[in-house]
Amino acid sequence: MTPVKWGVVAVDPRVIPYGTRMFIVNQDGSFIYGLGTAEDCGGGIKGKRLDLYMPTLREAFRYGRKDVTVYFLGDANWTY
């Protein structure tokens, strides 16, 4: 089990396998989440959705839901 911390990303493992490394940025470039690794899943994470860890609930609500650009790093074996 991975402790949650900045960089832990929840994914649908049928789409993005655990261990996949990625670089995440808002589509408009206004916020850079940075490096992340697919290490978790959640009940509401289905298909091409991500859940980015934020340190506080306030920060998570402030960030909200956004379209992001994901750059997959290394040998990503994922299906689209």
PDB file of N, CA, C and O in Angstrom:
ATOM      1  N   MET A   1       0.841  -1.188   0.000  1.00  0.00           N
ATOM      2  CA  MET A   1       0.000   0.000   0.000  1.00  0.00           C
ATOM      3  C   MET A   1       0.883   1.248   0.000  1.00  0.00           C
ATOM      4  O   MET A   1       1.846   1.343   0.762  1.00  0.00           O
ATOM      5  N   THR A   2       0.542   2.193  -0.859  1.00  0.00           N
ATOM      6  CA  THR A   2       1.295   3.437  -0.978  1.00  0.00           C
ATOM      7  C   THR A   2       0.651   4.516  -0.119  1.00  0.00           C
ATOM      8  O   THR A   2      -0.551   4.759  -0.230  1.00  0.00           O
ATOM      9  N   PRO A   3       1.447   5.175   0.749  1.00  0.00           N
ATOM     10  CA  PRO A   3       0.863   6.289   1.492  1.00  0.00           C
ATOM     11  C   PRO A   3       0.538   7.433   0.522  1.00  0.00           C
ATOM     12  O   PRO A   3       1.289   7.694  -0.418  1.00  0.00           O
ATOM     13  N   VAL A   4      -0.581   8.104   0.760  1.00  0.00           N
ATOM     14  CA  VAL A   4      -0.934   9.197  -0.129  1.00  0.00           C
ATOM     15  C   VAL A   4      -0.045  10.397   0.144  1.00  0.00           C
ATOM     16  O   VAL A   4       0.211  10.773   1.287  1.00  0.00           O
ATOM     17  N   LYS A   5       0.413  10.981  -0.956  1.00  0.00           N
ATOM     18  CA  LYS A   5       1.267  12.163  -0.883  1.00  0.00           C
ATOM     19  C   LYS A   5       1.236  12.818  -2.253  1.00  0.00           C
ATOM     20  O   LYS A   5       0.712  12.248  -3.211  1.00  0.00           O
ATOM     21  N   TRP A   6       1.794  14.005  -2.342  1.00  0.00           N
ATOM     22  CA  TRP A   6       1.861  14.700  -3.621  1.00  0.00           C
ATOM     23  C   TRP A   6       2.501  13.780  -4.652  1.00  0.00           C
ATOM     24  O   TRP A   6       3.547  13.186  -4.388  1.00  0.00           O
ATOM     25  N   GLY A   7       1.889  13.658  -5.809  1.00  0.00           N
ATOM     26  CA  GLY A   7       2.417  12.821  -6.872  1.00  0.00           C
ATOM     27  C   GLY A   7       1.699  11.489  -7.013  1.00  0.00           C
ATOM     28  O   GLY A   7       1.874  10.799  -8.018  1.00  0.00           O
ATOM     29  N   VAL A   8       0.894  11.114  -6.025  1.00  0.00           N
ATOM     30  CA  VAL A   8       0.108   9.885  -6.136  1.00  0.00           C
ATOM     31  C   VAL A   8      -1.151  10.213  -6.926  1.00  0.00           C
ATOM     32  O   VAL A   8      -1.901  11.121  -6.569  1.00  0.00           O
ATOM     33  N   VAL A   9      -1.375   9.466  -8.003  1.00  0.00           N
ATOM     34  CA  VAL A   9      -2.513   9.717  -8.882  1.00  0.00           C
ATOM     35  C   VAL A   9      -3.406   8.481  -8.901  1.00  0.00           C
ATOM     36  O   VAL A   9      -2.930   7.365  -9.110  1.00  0.00           O
ATOM     37  N   ALA A  10      -4.702   8.687  -8.680  1.00  0.00           N
ATOM     38  CA  ALA A  10      -5.666   7.591  -8.778  1.00  0.00           C
ATOM     39  C   ALA A  10      -6.122   7.492 -10.229  1.00  0.00           C
ATOM     40  O   ALA A  10      -6.442   8.495 -10.866  1.00  0.00           O
ATOM     41  N   VAL A  11      -6.144   6.260 -10.739  1.00  0.00           N
ATOM     42  CA  VAL A  11      -6.474   6.004 -12.138  1.00  0.00           C
ATOM     43  C   VAL A  11      -7.404   4.803 -12.235  1.00  0.00           C
ATOM     44  O   VAL A  11      -7.624   4.091 -11.255  1.00  0.00           O
ATOM     45  N   ASP A  12      -7.941   4.590 -13.418  1.00  0.00           N
ATOM     46  CA  ASP A  12      -8.624   3.345 -13.732  1.00  0.00           C
ATOM     47  C   ASP A  12      -7.534   2.417 -14.264  1.00  0.00           C
ATOM     48  O   ASP A  12      -7.032   2.636 -15.366  1.00  0.00           O
ATOM     49  N   PRO A  13      -7.154   1.380 -13.500  1.00  0.00           N
ATOM     50  CA  PRO A  13      -6.034   0.535 -13.918  1.00  0.00           C
ATOM     51  C   PRO A  13      -6.291  -0.251 -15.203  1.00  0.00           C
ATOM     52  O   PRO A  13      -5.360  -0.818 -15.775  1.00  0.00           O
ATOM     53  N   ARG A  14      -7.539  -0.291 -15.662  1.00  0.00           N
ATOM     54  CA  ARG A  14      -7.805  -0.929 -16.957  1.00  0.00           C
ATOM     55  C   ARG A  14      -7.366  -0.027 -18.101  1.00  0.00           C
ATOM     56  O   ARG A  14      -7.174  -0.496 -19.223  1.00  0.00           O
ATOM     57  N   VAL A  15      -7.205   1.268 -17.826  1.00  0.00           N
ATOM     58  CA  VAL A  15      -6.800   2.240 -18.839  1.00  0.00           C
ATOM     59  C   VAL A  15      -5.334   2.634 -18.675  1.00  0.00           C
ATOM     60  O   VAL A  15      -4.575   2.641 -19.644  1.00  0.00           O
ATOM     61  N   ILE A  16      -4.942   2.961 -17.444  1.00  0.00           N
ATOM     62  CA  ILE A  16      -3.560   3.349 -17.142  1.00  0.00           C
ATOM     63  C   ILE A  16      -3.048   2.402 -16.060  1.00  0.00           C
ATOM     64  O   ILE A  16      -3.544   2.435 -14.934  1.00  0.00           O
ATOM     65  N   PRO A  17      -2.072   1.564 -16.378  1.00  0.00           N
ATOM     66  CA  PRO A  17      -1.577   0.593 -15.392  1.00  0.00           C
ATOM     67  C   PRO A  17      -0.883   1.264 -14.204  1.00  0.00           C
ATOM     68  O   PRO A  17      -0.267   2.321 -14.336  1.00  0.00           O
ATOM     69  N   TYR A  18      -1.001   0.617 -13.041  1.00  0.00           N
ATOM     70  CA  TYR A  18      -0.271   1.088 -11.866  1.00  0.00           C
ATOM     71  C   TYR A  18       1.212   1.168 -12.194  1.00  0.00           C
ATOM     72  O   TYR A  18       1.748   0.340 -12.931  1.00  0.00           O
ATOM     73  N   GLY A  19       1.854   2.164 -11.642  1.00  0.00           N
ATOM     74  CA  GLY A  19       3.281   2.352 -11.858  1.00  0.00           C
ATOM     75  C   GLY A  19       3.606   3.274 -13.026  1.00  0.00           C
ATOM     76  O   GLY A  19       4.758   3.672 -13.201  1.00  0.00           O
ATOM     77  N   THR A  20       2.590   3.620 -13.834  1.00  0.00           N
ATOM     78  CA  THR A  20       2.828   4.512 -14.964  1.00  0.00           C
ATOM     79  C   THR A  20       3.200   5.897 -14.442  1.00  0.00           C
ATOM     80  O   THR A  20       2.505   6.473 -13.604  1.00  0.00           O
ATOM     81  N   ARG A  21       4.315   6.414 -14.959  1.00  0.00           N
ATOM     82  CA  ARG A  21       4.771   7.750 -14.566  1.00  0.00           C
ATOM     83  C   ARG A  21       4.246   8.767 -15.571  1.00  0.00           C
ATOM     84  O   ARG A  21       4.174   8.491 -16.768  1.00  0.00           O
ATOM     85  N   MET A  22       3.882   9.943 -15.074  1.00  0.00           N
ATOM     86  CA  MET A  22       3.308  10.962 -15.941  1.00  0.00           C
ATOM     87  C   MET A  22       3.653  12.352 -15.443  1.00  0.00           C
ATOM     88  O   MET A  22       4.009  12.543 -14.281  1.00  0.00           O
ATOM     89  N   PHE A  23       3.542  13.320 -16.345  1.00  0.00           N
ATOM     90  CA  PHE A  23       3.691  14.734 -16.023  1.00  0.00           C
ATOM     91  C   PHE A  23       2.361  15.383 -16.355  1.00  0.00           C
ATOM     92  O   PHE A  23       1.853  15.223 -17.465  1.00  0.00           O
ATOM     93  N   ILE A  24       1.782  16.124 -15.391  1.00  0.00           N
ATOM     94  CA  ILE A  24       0.416  16.618 -15.518  1.00  0.00           C
ATOM     95  C   ILE A  24       0.399  18.146 -15.417  1.00  0.00           C
ATOM     96  O   ILE A  24       0.998  18.732 -14.515  1.00  0.00           O
ATOM     97  N   VAL A  25      -0.301  18.772 -16.365  1.00  0.00           N
ATOM     98  CA  VAL A  25      -0.423  20.228 -16.392  1.00  0.00           C
ATOM     99  C   VAL A  25      -1.833  20.594 -16.876  1.00  0.00           C
ATOM    100  O   VAL A  25      -2.412  19.882 -17.696  1.00  0.00           O
ATOM    101  N   ASN A  26      -2.383  21.707 -16.366  1.00  0.00           N
ATOM    102  CA  ASN A  26      -3.667  22.182 -16.894  1.00  0.00           C
ATOM    103  C   ASN A  26      -3.524  22.448 -18.383  1.00  0.00           C
ATOM    104  O   ASN A  26      -2.443  22.802 -18.854  1.00  0.00           O
ATOM    105  N   GLN A  27      -4.602  22.280 -19.116  1.00  0.00           N
ATOM    106  CA  GLN A  27      -4.532  22.501 -20.555  1.00  0.00           C
ATOM    107  C   GLN A  27      -4.167  23.935 -20.896  1.00  0.00           C
ATOM    108  O   GLN A  27      -3.543  24.179 -21.928  1.00  0.00           O
ATOM    109  N   ASP A  28      -4.541  24.887 -20.055  1.00  0.00           N
ATOM    110  CA  ASP A  28      -4.207  26.284 -20.347  1.00  0.00           C
ATOM    111  C   ASP A  28      -2.850  26.686 -19.765  1.00  0.00           C
ATOM    112  O   ASP A  28      -2.430  27.835 -19.906  1.00  0.00           O
ATOM    113  N   GLY A  29      -2.167  25.750 -19.113  1.00  0.00           N
ATOM    114  CA  GLY A  29      -0.843  26.013 -18.561  1.00  0.00           C
ATOM    115  C   GLY A  29      -0.851  26.806 -17.270  1.00  0.00           C
ATOM    116  O   GLY A  29       0.215  27.174 -16.776  1.00  0.00           O
ATOM    117  N   SER A  30      -2.026  27.084 -16.703  1.00  0.00           N
ATOM    118  CA  SER A  30      -2.112  27.920 -15.502  1.00  0.00           C
ATOM    119  C   SER A  30      -1.673  27.201 -14.229  1.00  0.00           C
ATOM    120  O   SER A  30      -1.372  27.851 -13.228  1.00  0.00           O
ATOM    121  N   PHE A  31      -1.633  25.884 -14.253  1.00  0.00           N
ATOM    122  CA  PHE A  31      -1.236  25.117 -13.067  1.00  0.00           C
ATOM    123  C   PHE A  31      -0.479  23.886 -13.513  1.00  0.00           C
ATOM    124  O   PHE A  31      -0.919  23.155 -14.401  1.00  0.00           O
ATOM    125  N   ILE A  32       0.648  23.667 -12.897  1.00  0.00           N
ATOM    126  CA  ILE A  32       1.430  22.473 -13.199  1.00  0.00           C
ATOM    127  C   ILE A  32       1.418  21.590 -11.966  1.00  0.00           C
ATOM    128  O   ILE A  32       1.970  21.952 -10.927  1.00  0.00           O
ATOM    129  N   TYR A  33       0.781  20.420 -12.085  1.00  0.00           N
ATOM    130  CA  TYR A  33       0.804  19.459 -10.979  1.00  0.00           C
ATOM    131  C   TYR A  33       2.186  18.835 -10.909  1.00  0.00           C
ATOM    132  O   TYR A  33       2.720  18.613  -9.822  1.00  0.00           O
ATOM    133  N   GLY A  34       2.762  18.553 -12.065  1.00  0.00           N
ATOM    134  CA  GLY A  34       4.109  18.010 -12.108  1.00  0.00           C
ATOM    135  C   GLY A  34       4.115  16.502 -12.262  1.00  0.00           C
ATOM    136  O   GLY A  34       3.232  15.917 -12.888  1.00  0.00           O
ATOM    137  N   LEU A  35       5.130  15.888 -11.678  1.00  0.00           N
ATOM    138  CA  LEU A  35       5.308  14.449 -11.804  1.00  0.00           C
ATOM    139  C   LEU A  35       4.314  13.697 -10.934  1.00  0.00           C
ATOM    140  O   LEU A  35       4.044  14.080  -9.796  1.00  0.00           O
ATOM    141  N   GLY A  36       3.780  12.630 -11.487  1.00  0.00           N
ATOM    142  CA  GLY A  36       2.871  11.773 -10.749  1.00  0.00           C
ATOM    143  C   GLY A  36       3.048  10.335 -11.166  1.00  0.00           C
ATOM    144  O   GLY A  36       3.602  10.043 -12.226  1.00  0.00           O
ATOM    145  N   THR A  37       2.572   9.437 -10.324  1.00  0.00           N
ATOM    146  CA  THR A  37       2.632   8.005 -10.609  1.00  0.00           C
ATOM    147  C   THR A  37       1.272   7.398 -10.312  1.00  0.00           C
ATOM    148  O   THR A  37       0.667   7.676  -9.277  1.00  0.00           O
ATOM    149  N   ALA A  38       0.799   6.568 -11.230  1.00  0.00           N
ATOM    150  CA  ALA A  38      -0.476   5.872 -11.041  1.00  0.00           C
ATOM    151  C   ALA A  38      -0.291   4.833  -9.942  1.00  0.00           C
ATOM    152  O   ALA A  38       0.330   3.792 -10.157  1.00  0.00           O
ATOM    153  N   GLU A  39      -0.837   5.126  -8.756  1.00  0.00           N
ATOM    154  CA  GLU A  39      -0.631   4.241  -7.611  1.00  0.00           C
ATOM    155  C   GLU A  39      -1.902   3.938  -6.839  1.00  0.00           C
ATOM    156  O   GLU A  39      -1.850   3.270  -5.807  1.00  0.00           O
ATOM    157  N   ASP A  40      -3.037   4.413  -7.318  1.00  0.00           N
ATOM    158  CA  ASP A  40      -4.266   4.259  -6.550  1.00  0.00           C
ATOM    159  C   ASP A  40      -5.439   4.214  -7.525  1.00  0.00           C
ATOM    160  O   ASP A  40      -5.303   4.570  -8.695  1.00  0.00           O
ATOM    161  N   CYS A  41      -6.593   3.771  -7.026  1.00  0.00           N
ATOM    162  CA  CYS A  41      -7.821   3.838  -7.808  1.00  0.00           C
ATOM    163  C   CYS A  41      -8.928   4.265  -6.850  1.00  0.00           C
ATOM    164  O   CYS A  41      -8.790   4.155  -5.632  1.00  0.00           O
ATOM    165  N   GLY A  42      -9.993   4.738  -7.401  1.00  0.00           N
ATOM    166  CA  GLY A  42     -11.116   5.163  -6.582  1.00  0.00           C
ATOM    167  C   GLY A  42     -12.403   4.713  -7.239  1.00  0.00           C
ATOM    168  O   GLY A  42     -12.424   4.426  -8.435  1.00  0.00           O
ATOM    169  N   GLY A  43     -13.467   4.649  -6.476  1.00  0.00           N
ATOM    170  CA  GLY A  43     -14.737   4.182  -7.001  1.00  0.00           C
ATOM    171  C   GLY A  43     -15.261   5.014  -8.153  1.00  0.00           C
ATOM    172  O   GLY A  43     -15.914   4.481  -9.051  1.00  0.00           O
ATOM    173  N   GLY A  44     -14.987   6.322  -8.146  1.00  0.00           N
ATOM    174  CA  GLY A  44     -15.480   7.200  -9.198  1.00  0.00           C
ATOM    175  C   GLY A  44     -14.512   7.396 -10.340  1.00  0.00           C
ATOM    176  O   GLY A  44     -14.785   8.168 -11.259  1.00  0.00           O
ATOM    177  N   ILE A  45     -13.390   6.711 -10.299  1.00  0.00           N
ATOM    178  CA  ILE A  45     -12.371   6.879 -11.331  1.00  0.00           C
ATOM    179  C   ILE A  45     -12.575   5.783 -12.376  1.00  0.00           C
ATOM    180  O   ILE A  45     -12.127   4.649 -12.203  1.00  0.00           O
ATOM    181  N   LYS A  46     -13.251   6.139 -13.448  1.00  0.00           N
ATOM    182  CA  LYS A  46     -13.545   5.195 -14.528  1.00  0.00           C
ATOM    183  C   LYS A  46     -13.107   5.808 -15.845  1.00  0.00           C
ATOM    184  O   LYS A  46     -13.345   6.990 -16.093  1.00  0.00           O
ATOM    185  N   GLY A  47     -12.471   5.014 -16.687  1.00  0.00           N
ATOM    186  CA  GLY A  47     -12.063   5.489 -18.004  1.00  0.00           C
ATOM    187  C   GLY A  47     -10.927   6.493 -17.925  1.00  0.00           C
ATOM    188  O   GLY A  47      -9.981   6.323 -17.156  1.00  0.00           O
ATOM    189  N   LYS A  48     -11.034   7.544 -18.734  1.00  0.00           N
ATOM    190  CA  LYS A  48      -9.968   8.548 -18.838  1.00  0.00           C
ATOM    191  C   LYS A  48     -10.129   9.655 -17.807  1.00  0.00           C
ATOM    192  O   LYS A  48     -10.203  10.831 -18.163  1.00  0.00           O
ATOM    193  N   ARG A  49     -10.184   9.287 -16.538  1.00  0.00           N
ATOM    194  CA  ARG A  49     -10.262  10.245 -15.435  1.00  0.00           C
ATOM    195  C   ARG A  49      -9.087  10.012 -14.505  1.00  0.00           C
ATOM    196  O   ARG A  49      -8.596   8.891 -14.371  1.00  0.00           O
ATOM    197  N   LEU A  50      -8.647  11.072 -13.872  1.00  0.00           N
ATOM    198  CA  LEU A  50      -7.584  10.996 -12.869  1.00  0.00           C
ATOM    199  C   LEU A  50      -8.077  11.654 -11.598  1.00  0.00           C
ATOM    200  O   LEU A  50      -8.947  12.524 -11.635  1.00  0.00           O
ATOM    201  N   ASP A  51      -7.522  11.241 -10.484  1.00  0.00           N
ATOM    202  CA  ASP A  51      -7.751  11.926  -9.219  1.00  0.00           C
ATOM    203  C   ASP A  51      -6.379  12.312  -8.703  1.00  0.00           C
ATOM    204  O   ASP A  51      -5.577  11.450  -8.344  1.00  0.00           O
ATOM    205  N   LEU A  52      -6.109  13.620  -8.666  1.00  0.00           N
ATOM    206  CA  LEU A  52      -4.806  14.120  -8.239  1.00  0.00           C
ATOM    207  C   LEU A  52      -4.831  14.380  -6.740  1.00  0.00           C
ATOM    208  O   LEU A  52      -5.759  15.008  -6.229  1.00  0.00           O
ATOM    209  N   TYR A  53      -3.823  13.905  -6.044  1.00  0.00           N
ATOM    210  CA  TYR A  53      -3.744  14.150  -4.606  1.00  0.00           C
ATOM    211  C   TYR A  53      -3.491  15.631  -4.344  1.00  0.00           C
ATOM    212  O   TYR A  53      -2.643  16.251  -4.986  1.00  0.00           O
ATOM    213  N   MET A  54      -4.229  16.181  -3.404  1.00  0.00           N
ATOM    214  CA  MET A  54      -4.008  17.531  -2.893  1.00  0.00           C
ATOM    215  C   MET A  54      -3.876  17.404  -1.380  1.00  0.00           C
ATOM    216  O   MET A  54      -4.580  16.602  -0.766  1.00  0.00           O
ATOM    217  N   PRO A  55      -2.980  18.186  -0.768  1.00  0.00           N
ATOM    218  CA  PRO A  55      -2.703  18.028   0.661  1.00  0.00           C
ATOM    219  C   PRO A  55      -3.889  18.310   1.585  1.00  0.00           C
ATOM    220  O   PRO A  55      -3.980  17.726   2.665  1.00  0.00           O
ATOM    221  N   THR A  56      -4.794  19.194   1.175  1.00  0.00           N
ATOM    222  CA  THR A  56      -5.933  19.510   2.043  1.00  0.00           C
ATOM    223  C   THR A  56      -7.224  19.474   1.228  1.00  0.00           C
ATOM    224  O   THR A  56      -7.210  19.602   0.004  1.00  0.00           O
ATOM    225  N   LEU A  57      -8.321  19.299   1.927  1.00  0.00           N
ATOM    226  CA  LEU A  57      -9.627  19.318   1.286  1.00  0.00           C
ATOM    227  C   LEU A  57      -9.889  20.686   0.658  1.00  0.00           C
ATOM    228  O   LEU A  57     -10.466  20.781  -0.425  1.00  0.00           O
ATOM    229  N   ARG A  58      -9.462  21.733   1.340  1.00  0.00           N
ATOM    230  CA  ARG A  58      -9.634  23.096   0.825  1.00  0.00           C
ATOM    231  C   ARG A  58      -8.937  23.253  -0.527  1.00  0.00           C
ATOM    232  O   ARG A  58      -9.507  23.822  -1.459  1.00  0.00           O
ATOM    233  N   GLU A  59      -7.707  22.750  -0.634  1.00  0.00           N
ATOM    234  CA  GLU A  59      -6.976  22.841  -1.905  1.00  0.00           C
ATOM    235  C   GLU A  59      -7.659  22.020  -2.997  1.00  0.00           C
ATOM    236  O   GLU A  59      -7.716  22.438  -4.154  1.00  0.00           O
ATOM    237  N   ALA A  60      -8.175  20.854  -2.626  1.00  0.00           N
ATOM    238  CA  ALA A  60      -8.872  20.010  -3.599  1.00  0.00           C
ATOM    239  C   ALA A  60     -10.115  20.721  -4.131  1.00  0.00           C
ATOM    240  O   ALA A  60     -10.368  20.711  -5.335  1.00  0.00           O
ATOM    241  N   PHE A  61     -10.894  21.339  -3.234  1.00  0.00           N
ATOM    242  CA  PHE A  61     -12.081  22.066  -3.686  1.00  0.00           C
ATOM    243  C   PHE A  61     -11.698  23.296  -4.499  1.00  0.00           C
ATOM    244  O   PHE A  61     -12.368  23.629  -5.477  1.00  0.00           O
ATOM    245  N   ARG A  62     -10.631  23.967  -4.103  1.00  0.00           N
ATOM    246  CA  ARG A  62     -10.184  25.150  -4.843  1.00  0.00           C
ATOM    247  C   ARG A  62      -9.756  24.754  -6.259  1.00  0.00           C
ATOM    248  O   ARG A  62     -10.055  25.464  -7.219  1.00  0.00           O
ATOM    249  N   TYR A  63      -9.063  23.630  -6.388  1.00  0.00           N
ATOM    250  CA  TYR A  63      -8.641  23.170  -7.709  1.00  0.00           C
ATOM    251  C   TYR A  63      -9.848  22.690  -8.519  1.00  0.00           C
ATOM    252  O   TYR A  63      -9.960  22.998  -9.706  1.00  0.00           O
ATOM    253  N   GLY A  64     -10.739  21.946  -7.891  1.00  0.00           N
ATOM    254  CA  GLY A  64     -11.958  21.480  -8.548  1.00  0.00           C
ATOM    255  C   GLY A  64     -11.700  20.444  -9.624  1.00  0.00           C
ATOM    256  O   GLY A  64     -10.730  19.689  -9.558  1.00  0.00           O
ATOM    257  N   ARG A  65     -12.580  20.416 -10.620  1.00  0.00           N
ATOM    258  CA  ARG A  65     -12.442  19.508 -11.756  1.00  0.00           C
ATOM    259  C   ARG A  65     -11.937  20.295 -12.945  1.00  0.00           C
ATOM    260  O   ARG A  65     -12.462  21.360 -13.271  1.00  0.00           O
ATOM    261  N   LYS A  66     -10.927  19.769 -13.581  1.00  0.00           N
ATOM    262  CA  LYS A  66     -10.337  20.460 -14.723  1.00  0.00           C
ATOM    263  C   LYS A  66      -9.919  19.443 -15.774  1.00  0.00           C
ATOM    264  O   LYS A  66      -9.648  18.281 -15.473  1.00  0.00           O
ATOM    265  N   ASP A  67      -9.874  19.910 -17.009  1.00  0.00           N
ATOM    266  CA  ASP A  67      -9.250  19.124 -18.066  1.00  0.00           C
ATOM    267  C   ASP A  67      -7.752  19.357 -17.950  1.00  0.00           C
ATOM    268  O   ASP A  67      -7.297  20.491 -17.803  1.00  0.00           O
ATOM    269  N   VAL A  68      -7.002  18.285 -18.018  1.00  0.00           N
ATOM    270  CA  VAL A  68      -5.547  18.393 -17.912  1.00  0.00           C
ATOM    271  C   VAL A  68      -4.893  17.714 -19.111  1.00  0.00           C
ATOM    272  O   VAL A  68      -5.506  16.909 -19.812  1.00  0.00           O
ATOM    273  N   THR A  69      -3.645  18.061 -19.315  1.00  0.00           N
ATOM    274  CA  THR A  69      -2.828  17.387 -20.314  1.00  0.00           C
ATOM    275  C   THR A  69      -1.887  16.458 -19.557  1.00  0.00           C
ATOM    276  O   THR A  69      -1.224  16.867 -18.604  1.00  0.00           O
ATOM    277  N   VAL A  70      -1.839  15.207 -19.996  1.00  0.00           N
ATOM    278  CA  VAL A  70      -0.997  14.207 -19.338  1.00  0.00           C
ATOM    279  C   VAL A  70       0.062  13.745 -20.331  1.00  0.00           C
ATOM    280  O   VAL A  70      -0.250  13.284 -21.429  1.00  0.00           O
ATOM    281  N   TYR A  71       1.313  13.878 -19.924  1.00  0.00           N
ATOM    282  CA  TYR A  71       2.434  13.373 -20.715  1.00  0.00           C
ATOM    283  C   TYR A  71       2.909  12.094 -20.035  1.00  0.00           C
ATOM    284  O   TYR A  71       3.328  12.123 -18.878  1.00  0.00           O
ATOM    285  N   PHE A  72       2.845  10.975 -20.747  1.00  0.00           N
ATOM    286  CA  PHE A  72       3.278   9.704 -20.188  1.00  0.00           C
ATOM    287  C   PHE A  72       4.781   9.579 -20.366  1.00  0.00           C
ATOM    288  O   PHE A  72       5.312   9.848 -21.443  1.00  0.00           O
ATOM    289  N   LEU A  73       5.456   9.174 -19.313  1.00  0.00           N
ATOM    290  CA  LEU A  73       6.913   9.111 -19.304  1.00  0.00           C
ATOM    291  C   LEU A  73       7.381   7.665 -19.327  1.00  0.00           C
ATOM    292  O   LEU A  73       6.780   6.810 -18.677  1.00  0.00           O
ATOM    293  N   GLY A  74       8.421   7.387 -20.051  1.00  0.00           N
ATOM    294  CA  GLY A  74       8.990   6.044 -20.075  1.00  0.00           C
ATOM    295  C   GLY A  74       8.163   5.088 -20.891  1.00  0.00           C
ATOM    296  O   GLY A  74       7.483   5.486 -21.837  1.00  0.00           O
ATOM    297  N   ASP A  75       8.222   3.830 -20.527  1.00  0.00           N
ATOM    298  CA  ASP A  75       7.521   2.761 -21.240  1.00  0.00           C
ATOM    299  C   ASP A  75       6.134   2.581 -20.655  1.00  0.00           C
ATOM    300  O   ASP A  75       5.916   1.709 -19.813  1.00  0.00           O
ATOM    301  N   ALA A  76       5.208   3.393 -21.094  1.00  0.00           N
ATOM    302  CA  ALA A  76       3.836   3.294 -20.593  1.00  0.00           C
ATOM    303  C   ALA A  76       3.087   2.260 -21.428  1.00  0.00           C
ATOM    304  O   ALA A  76       2.935   2.437 -22.636  1.00  0.00           O
ATOM    305  N   ASN A  77       2.618   1.180 -20.797  1.00  0.00           N
ATOM    306  CA  ASN A  77       1.795   0.173 -21.454  1.00  0.00           C
ATOM    307  C   ASN A  77       0.347   0.421 -21.085  1.00  0.00           C
ATOM    308  O   ASN A  77      -0.171  -0.200 -20.156  1.00  0.00           O
ATOM    309  N   TRP A  78      -0.309   1.313 -21.793  1.00  0.00           N
ATOM    310  CA  TRP A  78      -1.683   1.632 -21.465  1.00  0.00           C
ATOM    311  C   TRP A  78      -2.517   1.540 -22.719  1.00  0.00           C
ATOM    312  O   TRP A  78      -2.011   1.621 -23.838  1.00  0.00           O
ATOM    313  N   THR A  79      -3.816   1.367 -22.507  1.00  0.00           N
ATOM    314  CA  THR A  79      -4.740   1.266 -23.641  1.00  0.00           C
ATOM    315  C   THR A  79      -5.594   2.512 -23.676  1.00  0.00           C
ATOM    316  O   THR A  79      -5.899   3.099 -22.638  1.00  0.00           O
ATOM    317  N   TYR A  80      -5.975   2.910 -24.866  1.00  0.00           N
ATOM    318  CA  TYR A  80      -6.734   4.143 -25.045  1.00  0.00           C
ATOM    319  C   TYR A  80      -8.133   3.813 -25.458  1.00  0.00           C
ATOM    320  O   TYR A  80      -8.945   4.714 -25.663  1.00  0.00           O
TER     321      TYR A  80
END
